[in-house]
């Protein structure tokens, strides 16, 4: 029986939608100029406009894909009964991991195409 009230389902669905929405917002309203407030920001991405533009495009794709993966993870929450604390830990752990991986993968790609 599917449990749509499962904390794991709800949290994973929420985080997945956030990642997807962030990717779509950055697609529709890209950060056109290097700035300290909006878009993917790191020392390497802010080094020049070429790096900046590449990092914006690359990171939004990764965020979108991780959002889709999160939604797939949420579906598993419909199948399994997981208590609230454990569900919170897993969902927050996935969110933290996906944020970290977005940074690591984008920085790795930036270093490969490094435009100084």
N, C-alpha and C positions, 0 to 999 in steps of 0.2 A: 504494500500500500504506500502511495506517495504521501510524504509528510511535508506539506508546504509551509508548515509552521516551524520546521526545523531551524534552529539558530544557525547551523552550518549553511543551510540553503540560503537563508535570508542574508547573512553576512557576506557570503561569497557572491551572491547575486548583486548585492549593493556595491561591493568593491569592483566587480567585473563591469558593471554599468558605469562606475566612476572612471575607470581606465578607458573604456570605449568613448565616453563623452569627452574626456580630456583629449583623446586623439582626434576626435571629430572637430572639437572647438579649435584645436591648433591647425587643423586642415582648413577650416573655413576662415579663421582669423589668425593667420600666421604672424609670428613676431618678425617683422620685416627688418627692423634695425636692432643692433646690439643694445641691450638694455638690462638693468639689474632686477627687473620686476617680473617679466613675462617671457615664457618660453624655456627651452632647455638651456641651462646656464652652467658653465664650468670654465675654468681658466682656458682650456684649449678651445672650447667652442666660442669663447668671447675674444679670441686672439685676433681674428680678422673676419670680414663679412662672408668670405667663402666658407670658412669653418662654421660660422653661425648658421648660414642657410642650410648647409648639409646636416648639421646636428638637429635643426628643427624638423626637417623632413624625415630623417632616420629615426629619431626618438619617438615621433608621433606614430609611426608605423609600428614600432615595437610596443608602445603603450596599447595601441588598438589590438594587436595580436594577443598580448597578455590579458587584455580584457575578455577576449573570446575564450581563452584558456580558462580564465576565472569562471566564466559562465558554464563551461563544461564541468569544472570542479563543483560548481553549485548544483548541477544535476545529480551528482553523487550524493549530495545532501538530501535529496528526495528519497533515496534508496536506503540510506543507513540512518539509524537513530544514534545521534551523538549528543552528549550532554553539553550544556551551554558553555561551560568553562573550556572544555576541550575544543569545541567548535570555534570559540573566540580565539584561542591560541593558534589553531590551524589557520584560520582565515587571516589573522593579523600576521602570522608568519609568512604566509603566501604573499600578502600585500607587501611586506617588507622585502622579501626575496625578489619580487617582481620589480619593485622600485630600484633595488640595488642592481639587478641585472640590466635594467634599462640604462642605468648609468654606465656600468661596466661595458656592455656591448656597444653603446654609442661612443664611449671614449676609445675603445679598441679600434673601432672603425675609423674614427677621426685620426688616430695615430697612423693608420695605414695610408690614408689619403692626405696626410699632413700637408697643409698649405701654409707655409710661413711667410 
